[in-house]
Structures are given as structure tokens and as C-alpha cells.
């Protein structure tokens, strides 16, 4: 049997460059295995390696081609842009 070094939560977090809170969250969600000695939580190197491997994602060889989009709007007369001078031409100018 190979002797495994047990790491504290702070040591494991430092090795993974994560916060201890992130480790606790992963542990509570069942994503990270651990060793419980009394109330002390410890991690093995294998536990950390397995955790890292579970987070790896497979990247596609090339990005998927974008699908052409169809314009579903009705064709017809849309809103018109009316110049400010034309829009205010109907108003009376003068003192109130």
C-alpha cells in the first residue's frame, strides 16, 4: 500500500489556487472526495487530481458553424423617421 500524504483544507486550497470556501462547496455538493478523521477534513493528492479531472471539458476540434437566421418579421412599412423641423412645423411659435 502506498502512503498518501493528507492535506488540510488550507493546504489543498493553496495547491489548487482556490479559496477554502470553494473546496467546502465542492465537498458539500459531492464533487470532491475527502477523508474525515474525527471532525478534521483532509484531502489526498488523488482526491485533488480526480476533482481536477472531473472539471475538465472536451473542446470541439473546430467551432460549430453559425446557423443562418430567418427574418420572421412581417415585411411592410415600419416606423418612419420624421425630422425635427417637420415634426414641429405644425406648432405655433410665439409667446405664451
PABAKE-306948 format. One record per residue (C-alpha): residue in three letters; x, y, z. Coordinates in steps of 0.2 Angstrom, whole numbers, padded with zeros to 4 digits, always signed. Layout:
alaXYZ
...
//
This chain:
unk+0000+0000+0000
unk+0006+0017-0005
unk+0007+0030+0009
unk-0003+0045+0004
unk+0000+0062+0012
unk-0016+0070+0019
unk-0018+0089+0016
unk-0028+0101+0027
unk-0041+0111+0019
unk-0030+0126+0018
unk-0016+0116+0010
unk-0027+0109-0003
unk-0034+0126-0007
unk-0017+0133-0009
unk-0012+0118-0021
unk-0027+0121-0032
unk-0026+0140-0031
unk-0044+0141-0024
unk-0052+0148-0009
unk-0056+0136+0005
unk-0074+0140+0003
unk-0074+0134-0015
unk-0067+0117-0008
unk-0080+0116+0005
unk-0094+0120-0008
unk-0087+0106-0020
unk-0086+0094-0005
unk-0104+0098+0001
unk-0110+0095-0017
unk-0102+0078-0018
unk-0089+0084-0032
unk-0074+0082-0021
unk-0069+0067-0011
unk-0061+0069+0007
unk-0056+0059+0022
unk-0064+0063+0038
unk-0054+0060+0054
unk-0065+0065+0069
unk-0071+0082+0064
unk-0055+0086+0054
unk-0057+0086+0035
unk-0042+0080+0025
unk-0038+0078+0006
unk-0027+0066-0003
unk-0017+0070-0019
unk-0028+0058-0028
unk-0044+0067-0022
unk-0037+0083-0029
unk-0032+0075-0045
unk-0049+0067-0048
unk-0058+0083-0044
unk-0047+0092-0057
unk-0051+0079-0070
unk-0069+0080-0067
unk-0069+0098-0071
unk-0060+0096-0087
unk-0071+0099-0103
unk-0068+0092-0120
unk-0066+0106-0133
unk-0073+0103-0150
unk-0059+0102-0164
unk-0067+0117-0173
unk-0081+0129-0168
unk-0098+0125-0174
unk-0104+0134-0190
unk-0116+0148-0186
unk-0134+0143-0192
unk-0142+0156-0204
unk-0156+0165-0196
unk-0173+0168-0204
unk-0181+0185-0203
unk-0198+0182-0196
unk-0204+0200-0196
unk-0218+0205-0207
unk-0212+0214-0222
unk-0221+0231-0223
unk-0219+0249-0219
unk-0211+0251-0202
unk-0209+0267-0192
unk-0204+0282-0201
unk-0190+0295-0195
unk-0198+0312-0196
unk-0185+0327-0195
unk-0187+0338-0180
unk-0191+0353-0191
unk-0205+0344-0200
unk-0212+0337-0184
unk-0213+0354-0175
unk-0219+0364-0191
unk-0237+0362-0186
unk-0234+0370-0169
unk-0237+0388-0167
unk-0222+0399-0162
unk-0224+0413-0151
unk-0225+0419-0133
unk-0237+0410-0121
//
